Amino acid sequence: VGAMEILVKTVKGKTINLEVDDSSETIDIKIYGEPISQVVMHLAPGSAPVQCAAIKIFVSTLKGKTFNLEVKGSETIKQVKNMIHDQGGPPVGKQTLLLQGVRLADSRTIAHYNIKTGANLVVMSELCGC
């Protein structure tokens, strides 16, 4: 496993050089002065900049209830599930979130799925798999 250098451009335009070990499982980020919870990396060439401002999305249940949420691109799907639960939705562990029929992974961010203002997600109860 070798070392590689990556350049990270912050939302404020600051460029940071990082030397990291090449690993397909984990890259430890060491960015000083930036809250780690707000760091979103785009590794694909030509990726669009991350939207930092909060956006409004809607999450609907199959029974017709709608949750209005304000989220940031850096927030994870699991954090969104917590917001739904805080507004009277099902427990986080029982939720499955879908966007246009695609199941959203808890560890991925709003930015990863390119979710925009006005998007409508669907929350379903987790299937037992019996």
N, CA, C and O atoms as a Tinker XYZ file with bonds, in Angstrom:
   520  protein
     1  N      0.856000   -1.171000    0.000000    73     2
     2  CA     0.000000    0.000000    0.000000    64     1     3
     3  C      0.902000    1.234000    0.000000    63     2     4     5
     4  O      1.728000    1.405000    0.896000    81     3
     5  N      0.741000    2.085000   -1.001000    73     3     6
     6  CA     1.587000    3.263000   -1.121000    64     5     7
     7  C      0.873000    4.520000   -0.699000    63     6     8     9
     8  O     -0.339000    4.532000   -0.487000    81     7
     9  N      1.650000    5.582000   -0.581000    73     7    10
    10  CA     1.076000    6.878000   -0.221000    64     9    11
    11  C      0.699000    7.630000   -1.487000    63    10    12    13
    12  O      1.305000    7.434000   -2.540000    81    11
    13  N     -0.294000    8.480000   -1.380000    73    11    14
    14  CA    -0.690000    9.321000   -2.499000    64    13    15
    15  C     -1.020000   10.704000   -1.966000    63    14    16    17
    16  O     -1.328000   10.874000   -0.786000    81    15
    17  N     -0.953000   11.683000   -2.849000    73    15    18
    18  CA    -1.272000   13.054000   -2.474000    64    17    19
    19  C     -2.589000   13.432000   -3.124000    63    18    20    21
    20  O     -2.794000   13.210000   -4.317000    81    19
    21  N     -3.476000   14.004000   -2.331000    73    19    22
    22  CA    -4.733000   14.506000   -2.881000    64    21    23
    23  C     -4.865000   15.974000   -2.509000    63    22    24    25
    24  O     -4.336000   16.423000   -1.492000    81    23
    25  N     -5.570000   16.704000   -3.341000    73    23    26
    26  CA    -5.854000   18.109000   -3.089000    64    25    27
    27  C     -7.328000   18.230000   -2.751000    63    26    28    29
    28  O     -8.182000   17.678000   -3.446000    81    27
    29  N     -7.619000   18.944000   -1.697000    73    27    30
    30  CA    -8.999000   19.154000   -1.278000    64    29    31
    31  C     -9.271000   20.643000   -1.327000    63    30    32    33
    32  O     -8.559000   21.436000   -0.711000    81    31
    33  N    -10.316000   21.024000   -2.071000    73    31    34
    34  CA   -10.707000   22.424000   -2.137000    64    33    35
    35  C    -11.934000   22.606000   -1.255000    63    34    36    37
    36  O    -12.957000   21.952000   -1.459000    81    35
    37  N    -11.827000   23.499000   -0.272000    73    35    38
    38  CA   -12.943000   23.732000    0.637000    64    37    39
    39  C    -13.989000   24.600000   -0.044000    63    38    40    41
    40  O    -13.740000   25.186000   -1.098000    81    39
    41  N    -15.147000   24.673000    0.564000    73    39    42
    42  CA   -16.230000   25.485000    0.033000    64    41    43
    43  C    -15.816000   26.950000   -0.037000    63    42    44    45
    44  O    -16.285000   27.691000   -0.900000    81    43
    45  N    -14.944000   27.364000    0.864000    73    43    46
    46  CA   -14.475000   28.751000    0.895000    64    45    47
    47  C    -13.348000   28.999000   -0.099000    63    46    48    49
    48  O    -12.821000   30.109000   -0.163000    81    47
    49  N    -12.965000   27.972000   -0.885000    73    47    50
    50  CA   -11.955000   28.145000   -1.916000    64    49    51
    51  C    -10.533000   27.838000   -1.487000    63    50    52    53
    52  O     -9.616000   27.940000   -2.302000    81    51
    53  N    -10.325000   27.470000   -0.249000    73    51    54
    54  CA    -8.987000   27.138000    0.247000    64    53    55
    55  C     -8.612000   25.735000   -0.235000    63    54    56    57
    56  O     -9.422000   24.813000   -0.138000    81    55
    57  N     -7.386000   25.565000   -0.756000    73    55    58
    58  CA    -6.918000   24.262000   -1.206000    64    57    59
    59  C     -5.959000   23.691000   -0.173000    63    58    60    61
    60  O     -5.032000   24.367000    0.275000    81    59
    61  N     -6.193000   22.435000    0.200000    73    59    62
    62  CA    -5.379000   21.760000    1.202000    64    61    63
    63  C     -4.735000   20.543000    0.552000    63    62    64    65
    64  O     -5.425000   19.742000   -0.079000    81    63
    65  N     -3.410000   20.393000    0.700000    73    63    66
    66  CA    -2.700000   19.215000    0.206000    64    65    67
    67  C     -2.663000   18.173000    1.316000    63    66    68    69
    68  O     -2.296000   18.479000    2.450000    81    67
    69  N     -3.045000   16.944000    0.988000    73    67    70
    70  CA    -3.036000   15.864000    1.969000    64    69    71
    71  C     -2.245000   14.690000    1.424000    63    70    72    73
    72  O     -2.392000   14.332000    0.256000    81    71
    73  N     -1.411000   14.088000    2.254000    73    71    74
    74  CA    -0.747000   12.850000    1.884000    64    73    75
    75  C     -1.442000   11.742000    2.661000    63    74    76    77
    76  O     -1.479000   11.767000    3.891000    81    75
    77  N     -1.989000   10.776000    1.945000    73    75    78
    78  CA    -2.752000    9.702000    2.578000    64    77    79
    79  C     -2.248000    8.366000    2.082000    63    78    80    81
    80  O     -1.685000    8.265000    0.992000    81    79
    81  N     -2.454000    7.341000    2.889000    73    79    82
    82  CA    -2.143000    5.990000    2.451000    64    81    83
    83  C     -3.232000    5.537000    1.502000    63    82    84    85
    84  O     -4.417000    5.753000    1.755000    81    83
    85  N     -2.835000    4.913000    0.418000    73    83    86
    86  CA    -3.773000    4.397000   -0.565000    64    85    87
    87  C     -4.489000    3.197000    0.039000    63    86    88    89
    88  O     -3.864000    2.174000    0.320000    81    87
    89  N     -5.786000    3.317000    0.238000    73    87    90
    90  CA    -6.566000    2.245000    0.841000    64    89    91
    91  C     -7.948000    2.236000    0.226000    63    90    92    93
    92  O     -8.589000    3.281000    0.112000    81    91
    93  N     -8.406000    1.072000   -0.167000    73    91    94
    94  CA    -9.741000    0.984000   -0.749000    64    93    95
    95  C    -10.816000    0.988000    0.333000    63    94    96    97
    96  O    -11.998000    1.142000    0.026000    81    95
    97  N    -10.425000    0.821000    1.589000    73    95    98
    98  CA   -11.403000    0.770000    2.667000    64    97    99
    99  C    -11.570000    2.101000    3.399000    63    98   100   101
   100  O    -12.692000    2.493000    3.717000    81    99
   101  N    -10.478000    2.791000    3.665000    73    99   102
   102  CA   -10.564000    3.989000    4.497000    64   101   103
   103  C     -9.542000    5.022000    4.075000    63   102   104   105
   104  O     -8.409000    4.683000    3.732000    81   103
   105  N     -9.941000    6.284000    4.100000    73   103   106
   106  CA    -9.004000    7.396000    3.989000    64   105   107
   107  C     -9.235000    8.250000    5.226000    63   106   108   109
   108  O    -10.324000    8.791000    5.419000    81   107
   109  N     -8.215000    8.370000    6.060000    73   107   110
   110  CA    -8.312000    9.222000    7.248000    64   109   111
   111  C     -8.055000   10.652000    6.815000    63   110   112   113
   112  O     -7.022000   10.952000    6.215000    81   111
   113  N     -8.990000   11.528000    7.118000    73   111   114
   114  CA    -8.882000   12.921000    6.705000    64   113   115
   115  C     -8.334000   13.736000    7.864000    63   114   116   117
   116  O     -8.821000   13.633000    8.989000    81   115
   117  N     -7.318000   14.550000    7.586000    73   115   118
   118  CA    -6.767000   15.436000    8.601000    64   117   119
   119  C     -6.831000   16.854000    8.060000    63   118   120   121
   120  O     -5.887000   17.326000    7.426000    81   119
   121  N     -7.924000   17.518000    8.304000    73   119   122
   122  CA    -8.123000   18.881000    7.834000    64   121   123
   123  C     -8.310000   19.758000    9.059000    63   122   124   125
   124  O     -9.280000   19.610000    9.803000    81   123
   125  N     -7.389000   20.655000    9.256000    73   123   126
   126  CA    -7.423000   21.498000   10.438000    64   125   127
   127  C     -8.282000   22.726000   10.193000    63   126   128   129
   128  O     -8.203000   23.354000    9.137000    81   127
   129  N     -9.099000   23.060000   11.176000    73   127   130
   130  CA    -9.935000   24.246000   11.094000    64   129   131
   131  C    -11.258000   24.016000   10.388000    63   130   132   133
   132  O    -12.044000   24.953000   10.256000    81   131
   133  N    -11.531000   22.805000    9.932000    73   131   134
   134  CA   -12.794000   22.489000    9.266000    64   133   135
   135  C    -13.522000   21.436000   10.101000    63   134   136   137
   136  O    -12.937000   20.397000   10.405000    81   135
   137  N    -14.773000   21.671000   10.478000    73   135   138
   138  CA   -15.516000   20.649000   11.220000    64   137   139
   139  C    -15.657000   19.392000   10.362000    63   138   140   141
   140  O    -16.163000   19.462000    9.242000    81   139
   141  N    -15.216000   18.254000   10.874000    73   139   142
   142  CA   -15.217000   17.012000   10.100000    64   141   143
   143  C    -16.629000   16.618000    9.675000    63   142   144   145
   144  O    -16.803000   15.970000    8.642000    81   143
   145  N    -17.650000   17.003000   10.465000    73   143   146
   146  CA   -19.027000   16.661000   10.108000    64   145   147
   147  C    -19.509000   17.411000    8.875000    63   146   148   149
   148  O    -20.526000   17.041000    8.289000    81   147
   149  N    -18.788000   18.471000    8.468000    73   147   150
   150  CA   -19.202000   19.248000    7.307000    64   149   151
   151  C    -18.322000   18.994000    6.093000    63   150   152   153
   152  O    -18.478000   19.660000    5.070000    81   151
   153  N    -17.395000   18.035000    6.192000    73   151   154
   154  CA   -16.495000   17.752000    5.082000    64   153   155
   155  C    -17.135000   16.707000    4.183000    63   154   156   157
   156  O    -17.492000   15.619000    4.636000    81   155
   157  N    -17.277000   17.042000    2.907000    73   155   158
   158  CA   -17.773000   16.099000    1.914000    64   157   159
   159  C    -16.769000   16.087000    0.785000    63   158   160   161
   160  O    -16.432000   17.136000    0.236000    81   159
   161  N    -16.289000   14.907000    0.434000    73   159   162
   162  CA   -15.288000   14.808000   -0.627000    64   161   163
   163  C    -15.929000   14.273000   -1.894000    63   162   164   165
   164  O    -16.695000   13.310000   -1.853000    81   163
   165  N    -15.615000   14.901000   -3.022000    73   163   166
   166  CA   -15.997000   14.394000   -4.334000    64   165   167
   167  C    -14.723000   13.901000   -4.983000    63   166   168   169
   168  O    -13.834000   14.704000   -5.266000    81   167
   169  N    -14.603000   12.611000   -5.228000    73   167   170
   170  CA   -13.385000   12.062000   -5.793000    64   169   171
   171  C    -13.457000   11.901000   -7.298000    63   170   172   173
   172  O    -12.430000   11.689000   -7.943000    81   171
   173  N    -14.634000   11.994000   -7.867000    73   171   174
   174  CA   -14.770000   11.850000   -9.316000    64   173   175
   175  C    -14.416000   13.158000  -10.009000    63   174   176   177
   176  O    -14.793000   14.231000   -9.537000    81   175
   177  N    -13.683000   13.079000  -11.142000    73   175   178
   178  CA   -13.354000   14.307000  -11.878000    64   177   179
   179  C    -14.623000   15.006000  -12.349000    63   178   180   181
   180  O    -15.575000   14.357000  -12.782000    81   179
   181  N    -14.628000   16.314000  -12.262000    73   179   182
   182  CA   -15.753000   17.099000  -12.764000    64   181   183
   183  C    -16.975000   17.106000  -11.874000    63   182   184   185
   184  O    -18.046000   17.532000  -12.307000    81   183
   185  N    -16.845000   16.647000  -10.647000    73   183   186
   186  CA   -17.988000   16.641000   -9.742000    64   185   187
   187  C    -18.417000   18.065000   -9.428000    63   186   188   189
   188  O    -17.596000   18.978000   -9.348000    81   187
   189  N    -19.700000   18.231000   -9.256000    73   187   190
   190  CA   -20.236000   19.554000   -8.926000    64   189   191
   191  C    -19.882000   19.901000   -7.489000    63   190   192   193
   192  O    -19.725000   19.003000   -6.662000    81   191
   193  N    -19.753000   21.188000   -7.175000    73   191   194
   194  CA   -19.482000   21.575000   -5.792000    64   193   195
   195  C    -20.634000   21.183000   -4.875000    63   194   196   197
   196  O    -21.787000   21.108000   -5.299000    81   195
   197  N    -20.309000   20.941000   -3.639000    73   195   198
   198  CA   -21.310000   20.534000   -2.656000    64   197   199
   199  C    -22.135000   21.742000   -2.236000    63   198   200   201
   200  O    -21.613000   22.840000   -2.043000    81   199
   201  N    -23.410000   21.515000   -2.103000    73   199   202
   202  CA   -24.309000   22.568000   -1.660000    64   201   203
   203  C    -24.232000   22.648000   -0.138000    63   202   204   205
   204  O    -24.571000   21.683000    0.547000    81   203
   205  N    -23.791000   23.784000    0.399000    73   203   206
   206  CA   -23.598000   23.908000    1.847000    64   205   207
   207  C    -24.829000   24.450000    2.552000    63   206   208   209
   208  O    -25.068000   24.137000    3.718000    81   207
   209  N    -25.598000   25.246000    1.865000    73   207   210
   210  CA   -26.782000   25.825000    2.487000    64   209   211
   211  C    -27.814000   24.727000    2.718000    63   210   212   213
   212  O    -27.859000   23.731000    1.996000    81   211
   213  N    -28.627000   24.928000    3.727000    73   211   214
   214  CA   -29.690000   23.971000    4.008000    64   213   215
   215  C    -30.716000   23.997000    2.880000    63   214   216   217
   216  O    -31.018000   25.044000    2.308000    81   215
   217  N    -31.238000   22.819000    2.582000    73   215   218
   218  CA   -32.287000   22.697000    1.570000    64   217   219
   219  C    -33.515000   22.070000    2.220000    63   218   220   221
   220  O    -33.417000   21.388000    3.240000    81   219
   221  N    -34.669000   22.314000    1.614000    73   219   222
   222  CA   -35.908000   21.736000    2.128000    64   221   223
   223  C    -36.281000   20.530000    1.275000    63   222   224   225
   224  O    -36.335000   20.607000    0.047000    81   223
   225  N    -36.538000   19.407000    1.959000    73   223   226
   226  CA   -36.983000   18.195000    1.277000    64   225   227
   227  C    -38.247000   17.690000    1.956000    63   226   228   229
   228  O    -38.591000   18.113000    3.060000    81   227
   229  N    -38.923000   16.787000    1.283000    73   227   230
   230  CA   -40.143000   16.189000    1.805000    64   229   231
   231  C    -39.936000   14.683000    1.894000    63   230   232   233
   232  O    -39.337000   14.071000    1.011000    81   231
   233  N    -40.440000   14.100000    2.972000    73   231   234
   234  CA   -40.381000   12.651000    3.137000    64   233   235
   235  C    -41.805000   12.180000    3.386000    63   234   236   237
   236  O    -42.440000   12.583000    4.360000    81   235
   237  N    -42.303000   11.322000    2.497000    73   235   238
   238  CA   -43.684000   10.848000    2.577000    64   237   239
   239  C    -43.736000    9.396000    3.025000    63   238   240   241
   240  O    -42.865000    8.592000    2.693000    81   239
   241  N    -44.778000    9.079000    3.787000    73   239   242
   242  CA   -45.026000    7.691000    4.164000    64   241   243
   243  C    -46.021000    7.098000    3.176000    63   242   244   245
   244  O    -46.658000    7.826000    2.414000    81   243
   245  N    -46.149000    5.786000    3.191000    73   243   246
   246  CA   -47.122000    5.132000    2.314000    64   245   247
   247  C    -48.554000    5.414000    2.758000    63   246   248   249
   248  O    -49.493000    5.199000    1.992000    81   247
   249  N    -48.726000    5.898000    3.997000    73   247   250
   250  CA   -50.058000    6.229000    4.511000    64   249   251
   251  C    -50.431000    7.683000    4.260000    63   250   252   253
   252  O    -51.493000    8.130000    4.694000    81   251
   253  N    -49.564000    8.437000    3.559000    73   251   254
   254  CA   -49.898000    9.801000    3.179000    64   253   255
   255  C    -49.367000   10.903000    4.077000    63   254   256   257
   256  O    -49.576000   12.080000    3.781000    81   255
   257  N    -48.687000   10.564000    5.164000    73   255   258
   258  CA   -48.106000   11.592000    6.033000    64   257   259
   259  C    -46.834000   12.117000    5.377000    63   258   260   261
   260  O    -46.074000   11.354000    4.781000    81   259
   261  N    -46.605000   13.438000    5.493000    73   259   262
   262  CA   -45.407000   14.051000    4.914000    64   261   263
   263  C    -44.629000   14.789000    5.995000    63   262   264   265
   264  O    -45.193000   15.553000    6.778000    81   263
   265  N    -43.324000   14.544000    6.021000    73   263   266
   266  CA   -42.407000   15.248000    6.916000    64   265   267
   267  C    -41.676000   16.300000    6.099000    63   266   268   269
   268  O    -41.126000   15.993000    5.042000    81   267
   269  N    -41.666000   17.543000    6.579000    73   267   270
   270  CA   -40.911000   18.624000    5.935000    64   269   271
   271  C    -39.595000   18.763000    6.689000    63   270   272   273
   272  O    -39.589000   19.039000    7.888000    81   271
   273  N    -38.482000   18.573000    5.988000    73   271   274
   274  CA   -37.174000   18.605000    6.635000    64   273   275
   275  C    -36.265000   19.639000    5.992000    63   274   276   277
   276  O    -36.357000   19.912000    4.795000    81   275
   277  N    -35.389000   20.207000    6.804000    73   275   278
   278  CA   -34.343000   21.099000    6.318000    64   277   279
   279  C    -33.019000   20.379000    6.564000    63   278   280   281
   280  O    -32.666000   20.096000    7.709000    81   279
   281  N    -32.287000   20.084000    5.487000    73   279   282
   282  CA   -31.066000   19.282000    5.582000    64   281   283
   283  C    -29.917000   19.961000    4.849000    63   282   284   285
   284  O    -30.131000   20.834000    4.007000    81   283
   285  N    -28.697000   19.550000    5.179000    73   283   286
   286  CA   -27.498000   20.020000    4.485000    64   285   287
   287  C    -26.918000   18.866000    3.674000    63   286   288   289
   288  O    -27.145000   17.697000    3.983000    81   287
   289  N    -26.179000   19.210000    2.651000    73   287   290
   290  CA   -25.566000   18.200000    1.795000    64   289   291
   291  C    -24.635000   17.268000    2.536000    63   290   292   293
   292  O    -24.433000   16.131000    2.110000    81   291
   293  N    -24.063000   17.725000    3.636000    73   291   294
   294  CA   -23.108000   16.921000    4.394000    64   293   295
   295  C    -23.780000   15.950000    5.364000    63   294   296   297
   296  O    -23.107000   15.110000    5.961000    81   295
   297  N    -25.108000   16.060000    5.527000    73   295   298
   298  CA   -25.796000   15.178000    6.472000    64   297   299
   299  C    -26.014000   13.801000    5.861000    63   298   300   301
   300  O    -26.284000   13.661000    4.668000    81   299
   301  N    -25.889000   12.789000    6.714000    73   299   302
   302  CA   -26.056000   11.416000    6.251000    64   301   303
   303  C    -27.532000   11.022000    6.230000    63   302   304   305
   304  O    -28.383000   11.677000    6.833000    81   303
   305  N    -27.801000    9.949000    5.529000    73   303   306
   306  CA   -29.167000    9.415000    5.479000    64   305   307
   307  C    -29.604000    9.003000    6.883000    63   306   308   309
   308  O    -30.771000    9.166000    7.240000    81   307
   309  N    -28.681000    8.473000    7.678000    73   307   310
   310  CA   -29.036000    8.114000    9.054000    64   309   311
   311  C    -29.447000    9.349000    9.850000    63   310   312   313
   312  O    -30.369000    9.273000   10.662000    81   311
   313  N    -28.787000   10.478000    9.634000    73   311   314
   314  CA   -29.184000   11.717000   10.314000    64   313   315
   315  C    -30.581000   12.148000    9.869000    63   314   316   317
   316  O    -31.362000   12.651000   10.677000    81   315
   317  N    -30.896000   11.956000    8.599000    73   315   318
   318  CA   -32.239000   12.269000    8.092000    64   317   319
   319  C    -33.263000   11.362000    8.771000    63   318   320   321
   320  O    -34.341000   11.822000    9.149000    81   319
   321  N    -32.938000   10.080000    8.927000    73   319   322
   322  CA   -33.838000    9.151000    9.614000    64   321   323
   323  C    -34.084000    9.600000   11.056000    63   322   324   325
   324  O    -35.198000    9.474000   11.565000    81   323
   325  N    -33.052000   10.121000   11.710000    73   323   326
   326  CA   -33.224000   10.653000   13.068000    64   325   327
   327  C    -34.184000   11.835000   13.073000    63   326   328   329
   328  O    -35.005000   11.962000   13.981000    81   327
   329  N    -34.089000   12.705000   12.064000    73   327   330
   330  CA   -35.004000   13.853000   11.956000    64   329   331
   331  C    -36.445000   13.373000   11.794000    63   330   332   333
   332  O    -37.365000   13.922000   12.400000    81   331
   333  N    -36.628000   12.349000   10.977000    73   331   334
   334  CA   -37.970000   11.789000   10.760000    64   333   335
   335  C    -38.513000   11.244000   12.079000    63   334   336   337
   336  O    -39.663000   11.498000   12.436000    81   335
   337  N    -37.687000   10.500000   12.795000    73   335   338
   338  CA   -38.103000    9.946000   14.090000    64   337   339
   339  C    -38.440000   11.063000   15.080000    63   338   340   341
   340  O    -39.413000   10.960000   15.827000    81   339
   341  N    -37.632000   12.131000   15.086000    73   339   342
   342  CA   -37.877000   13.267000   15.984000    64   341   343
   343  C    -39.217000   13.943000   15.707000    63   342   344   345
   344  O    -39.794000   14.564000   16.600000    81   343
   345  N    -39.717000   13.829000   14.476000    73   343   346
   346  CA   -41.007000   14.434000   14.117000    64   345   347
   347  C    -42.159000   13.432000   14.234000    63   346   348   349
   348  O    -43.248000   13.670000   13.712000    81   347
   349  N    -41.917000   12.309000   14.922000    73   347   350
   350  CA   -42.993000   11.350000   15.149000    64   349   351
   351  C    -43.004000   10.180000   14.190000    63   350   352   353
   352  O    -43.967000    9.413000   14.162000    81   351
   353  N    -41.960000   10.031000   13.410000    73   351   354
   354  CA   -41.865000    8.908000   12.480000    64   353   355
   355  C    -41.399000    7.643000   13.177000    63   354   356   357
   356  O    -41.154000    7.644000   14.384000    81   355
   357  N    -41.278000    6.564000   12.416000    73   355   358
   358  CA   -40.865000    5.284000   12.999000    64   357   359
   359  C    -39.442000    5.342000   13.563000    63   358   360   361
   360  O    -38.674000    6.238000   13.216000    81   359
   361  N    -39.092000    4.389000   14.429000    73   359   362
   362  CA   -37.726000    4.328000   14.943000    64   361   363
   363  C    -36.719000    4.216000   13.792000    63   362   364   365
   364  O    -37.003000    3.606000   12.761000    81   363
   365  N    -35.552000    4.807000   13.986000    73   363   366
   366  CA   -34.524000    4.854000   12.943000    64   365   367
   367  C    -34.224000    3.465000   12.386000    63   366   368   369
   368  O    -34.123000    3.294000   11.172000    81   367
   369  N    -34.080000    2.476000   13.262000    73   367   370
   370  CA   -33.744000    1.116000   12.835000    64   369   371
   371  C    -34.819000    0.430000   12.014000    63   370   372   373
   372  O    -34.557000   -0.591000   11.379000    81   371
   373  N    -36.022000    0.978000   12.020000    73   371   374
   374  CA   -37.142000    0.384000   11.274000    64   373   375
   375  C    -37.403000    1.089000    9.948000    63   374   376   377
   376  O    -38.285000    0.675000    9.196000    81   375
   377  N    -36.644000    2.155000    9.647000    73   375   378
   378  CA   -36.896000    2.952000    8.445000    64   377   379
   379  C    -36.062000    2.485000    7.254000    63   378   380   381
   380  O    -34.903000    2.097000    7.396000    81   379
   381  N    -36.682000    2.534000    6.084000    73   379   382
   382  CA   -35.985000    2.418000    4.806000    64   381   383
   383  C    -36.350000    3.666000    4.024000    63   382   384   385
   384  O    -37.531000    3.956000    3.837000    81   383
   385  N    -35.342000    4.413000    3.561000    73   383   386
   386  CA   -35.593000    5.611000    2.762000    64   385   387
   387  C    -35.332000    5.313000    1.298000    63   386   388   389
   388  O    -34.340000    4.675000    0.947000    81   387
   389  N    -36.241000    5.788000    0.445000    73   387   390
   390  CA   -36.130000    5.585000   -0.997000    64   389   391
   391  C    -36.171000    6.922000   -1.717000    63   390   392   393
   392  O    -36.897000    7.834000   -1.322000    81   391
   393  N    -35.381000    7.026000   -2.780000    73   391   394
   394  CA   -35.415000    8.173000   -3.682000    64   393   395
   395  C    -35.579000    7.620000   -5.082000    63   394   396   397
   396  O    -34.684000    6.951000   -5.599000    81   395
   397  N    -36.711000    7.894000   -5.694000    73   395   398
   398  CA   -37.030000    7.395000   -7.033000    64   397   399
   399  C    -36.834000    5.881000   -7.111000    63   398   400   401
   400  O    -36.280000    5.366000   -8.083000    81   399
   401  N    -37.296000    5.176000   -6.075000    73   399   402
   402  CA   -37.239000    3.721000   -6.049000    64   401   403
   403  C    -35.909000    3.126000   -5.628000    63   402   404   405
   404  O    -35.779000    1.904000   -5.561000    81   403
   405  N    -34.913000    3.963000   -5.342000    73   403   406
   406  CA   -33.589000    3.483000   -4.945000    64   405   407
   407  C    -33.450000    3.586000   -3.428000    63   406   408   409
   408  O    -33.702000    4.638000   -2.840000    81   407
   409  N    -33.046000    2.477000   -2.805000    73   407   410
   410  CA   -32.840000    2.459000   -1.352000    64   409   411
   411  C    -31.579000    3.256000   -1.011000    63   410   412   413
   412  O    -30.530000    3.055000   -1.623000    81   411
   413  N    -31.683000    4.157000   -0.035000    73   411   414
   414  CA   -30.574000    5.020000    0.354000    64   413   415
   415  C    -29.815000    4.412000    1.536000    63   414   416   417
   416  O    -30.420000    3.991000    2.522000    81   415
   417  N    -28.487000    4.373000    1.425000    73   415   418
   418  CA   -27.631000    3.794000    2.465000    64   417   419
   419  C    -27.417000    4.787000    3.601000    63   418   420   421
   420  O    -27.184000    5.972000    3.361000    81   419
   421  N    -27.496000    4.305000    4.828000    73   419   422
   422  CA   -27.365000    5.152000    6.020000    64   421   423
   423  C    -26.087000    5.978000    6.040000    63   422   424   425
   424  O    -26.104000    7.122000    6.494000    81   423
   425  N    -24.992000    5.428000    5.563000    73   423   426
   426  CA   -23.694000    6.105000    5.675000    64   425   427
   427  C    -23.454000    7.139000    4.580000    63   426   428   429
   428  O    -22.502000    7.915000    4.669000    81   427
   429  N    -24.290000    7.165000    3.557000    73   427   430
   430  CA   -24.122000    8.122000    2.454000    64   429   431
   431  C    -24.759000    9.459000    2.816000    63   430   432   433
   432  O    -25.623000    9.534000    3.689000    81   431
   433  N    -24.316000   10.512000    2.130000    73   431   434
   434  CA   -24.820000   11.856000    2.421000    64   433   435
   435  C    -25.884000   12.297000    1.420000    63   434   436   437
   436  O    -26.082000   11.678000    0.374000    81   435
   437  N    -26.553000   13.378000    1.774000    73   435   438
   438  CA   -27.514000   14.025000    0.881000    64   437   439
   439  C    -26.806000   14.399000   -0.422000    63   438   440   441
   440  O    -27.352000   14.200000   -1.508000    81   439
   441  N    -25.590000   14.941000   -0.312000    73   439   442
   442  CA   -24.815000   15.338000   -1.497000    64   441   443
   443  C    -24.477000   14.135000   -2.365000    63   442   444   445
   444  O    -24.493000   14.240000   -3.591000    81   443
   445  N    -24.171000   12.995000   -1.753000    73   443   446
   446  CA   -23.828000   11.795000   -2.522000    64   445   447
   447  C    -24.957000   11.429000   -3.481000    63   446   448   449
   448  O    -24.710000   11.062000   -4.630000    81   447
   449  N    -26.181000   11.531000   -3.008000    73   447   450
   450  CA   -27.341000   11.189000   -3.837000    64   449   451
   451  C    -27.830000   12.364000   -4.677000    63   450   452   453
   452  O    -28.830000   12.244000   -5.386000    81   451
   453  N    -27.134000   13.501000   -4.603000    73   451   454
   454  CA   -27.481000   14.690000   -5.387000    64   453   455
   455  C    -28.932000   15.123000   -5.143000    63   454   456   457
   456  O    -29.646000   15.509000   -6.069000    81   455
   457  N    -29.345000   15.050000   -3.885000    73   455   458
   458  CA   -30.706000   15.430000   -3.505000    64   457   459
   459  C    -30.795000   16.953000   -3.480000    63   458   460   461
   460  O    -29.967000   17.624000   -2.864000    81   459
   461  N    -31.800000   17.484000   -4.150000    73   459   462
   462  CA   -31.972000   18.937000   -4.298000    64   461   463
   463  C    -33.206000   19.419000   -3.539000    63   462   464   465
   464  O    -34.033000   18.624000   -3.094000    81   463
   465  N    -33.308000   20.742000   -3.404000    73   463   466
   466  CA   -34.476000   21.357000   -2.779000    64   465   467
   467  C    -35.751000   20.861000   -3.452000    63   466   468   469
   468  O    -35.843000   20.799000   -4.678000    81   467
   469  N    -36.731000   20.510000   -2.624000    73   467   470
   470  CA   -38.021000   20.066000   -3.140000    64   469   471
   471  C    -38.099000   18.578000   -3.430000    63   470   472   473
   472  O    -39.153000   18.080000   -3.826000    81   471
   473  N    -36.993000   17.855000   -3.238000    73   471   474
   474  CA   -37.002000   16.411000   -3.500000    64   473   475
   475  C    -37.988000   15.725000   -2.567000    63   474   476   477
   476  O    -38.188000   16.153000   -1.430000    81   475
   477  N    -38.599000   14.656000   -3.061000    73   475   478
   478  CA   -39.539000   13.890000   -2.257000    64   477   479
   479  C    -39.003000   12.479000   -2.073000    63   478   480   481
   480  O    -38.897000   11.713000   -3.031000    81   479
   481  N    -38.665000   12.141000   -0.828000    73   479   482
   482  CA   -38.227000   10.800000   -0.487000    64   481   483
   483  C    -39.414000   10.040000    0.071000    63   482   484   485
   484  O    -40.407000   10.639000    0.484000    81   483
   485  N    -39.312000    8.729000    0.081000    73   483   486
   486  CA   -40.357000    7.886000    0.647000    64   485   487
   487  C    -39.744000    7.109000    1.804000    63   486   488   489
   488  O    -38.664000    6.536000    1.664000    81   487
   489  N    -40.426000    7.087000    2.945000    73   487   490
   490  CA   -39.982000    6.291000    4.086000    64   489   491
   491  C    -40.931000    5.104000    4.233000    63   490   492   493
   492  O    -42.153000    5.255000    4.234000    81   491
   493  N    -40.335000    3.929000    4.357000    73   491   494
   494  CA   -41.112000    2.702000    4.548000    64   493   495
   495  C    -40.606000    2.013000    5.803000    63   494   496   497
   496  O    -39.470000    2.226000    6.227000    81   495
   497  N    -41.463000    1.182000    6.396000    73   495   498
   498  CA   -41.023000    0.377000    7.528000    64   497   499
   499  C    -40.123000   -0.726000    7.001000    63   498   500   501
   500  O    -40.391000   -1.314000    5.953000    81   499
   501  N    -39.055000   -1.002000    7.736000    73   499   502
   502  CA   -38.079000   -2.026000    7.366000    64   501   503
   503  C    -38.780000   -3.381000    7.282000    63   502   504   505
   504  O    -39.565000   -3.741000    8.158000    81   503
   505  N    -38.487000   -4.121000    6.223000    73   503   506
   506  CA   -39.049000   -5.461000    6.079000    64   505   507
   507  C    -38.307000   -6.415000    7.001000    63   506   508   509
   508  O    -37.102000   -6.267000    7.205000    81   507
   509  N    -39.006000   -7.382000    7.553000    73   507   510
   510  CA   -38.373000   -8.287000    8.516000    64   509   511
   511  C    -37.499000   -9.326000    7.828000    63   510   512   513
   512  O    -36.590000   -9.853000    8.470000    81   511
   513  N    -37.724000   -9.650000    6.555000    73   511   514
   514  CA   -36.913000  -10.648000    5.862000    64   513   515
   515  C    -37.219000  -12.066000    6.304000    63   514   516   517
   516  O    -36.396000  -12.964000    6.123000    81   515
   517  N    -38.400000  -12.280000    6.885000    73   515   518
   518  CA   -38.774000  -13.609000    7.384000    64   517   519
   519  C    -39.030000  -14.582000    6.253000    63   518   520
   520  O    -39.354000  -15.743000    6.499000    81   519
